[in-house]
Amino acid sequence: MPLLESGKDSTRCFVAMAFMGDMEPIYTEGIFNAIEANGFRPIRVDKEHTENEQTINDFIIASIKQSRFCIADLTR
């Protein structure tokens, strides 16, 4: 999906949250299930980004732009 493509019709949801082990159940049992149950595909940096020429910052910005909405858990 091109970087400049709008996310308004996307089925993607960018998830920003801590990657610590104790947060994993919150993601897998709550956030992930809720996103998928509503027909969207969750995108989380640690699950999607691979080592390549694209920096993690570029991946985050592109993913946000390509998503219809974002969920951010800032409790940590």
N, C-alpha and C positions, 0 to 999 in steps of 0.2 A: 504494500500500500504506500503510495508516494507521500512524502512528508507534508506536502501542501494540501493533500486531500482532507476535506472537512470530515469531522467525526459525527456530524449530525444524523447520519443514517447508519452509523456503525452499530455492530452488535458487541463491541468491545467495551470493557469497563476497566480503567486503570486503577489499581489498588496500591496505595502508598501506606506502608506500615513498617514497624520494626520486624526484623527477621529472627529475633531471638526464639529459642526453642519453646519457651512457655507461651509465646504468642501464636504458635502454630495451630493449636486447637481452636482458637478464636477465628483464625482464617478458614481452616478446613471444615469446621462444624457450623460456622455462622456465616461469615462473609462470602466464602466461595459458594456454599450451597444456596444462599439467597440470590446471588448474581445468576447462577446457572438456572435456578428455578424460574427466573423471570426472562429466560431466553437470551442471556448475554454471556459473553466469554470473558472471564477475569484475566487480567494481565498484571502480573507482579514481577518486578525486575529480577529478583533472585531465581524465579522459575523460568524466565524467558531469555534474558540477556546471555549471550555466549561471547567468548573471547573472539573478537574480530577487530576490524579497523574502526568500527563505530564505538565511541566512548560511551560509558554508562550514562553520562549526562545527555548525550545525543539520543540515546535509546529512550530515556525517560521523557524528554521533550517530544520526540516523535510519537511515542505511545500515548501521551496525553492528547496530542493533536488528533490522533487517529481514533480516540475513544469517544463514545457518546457522552459518558459521564465518568467521574472519578469518585472513589471512596478513599478517604484519608483517616487513618487511626493514629492520632498524635498523642496517645496516652503515655508513651515512653519518653 
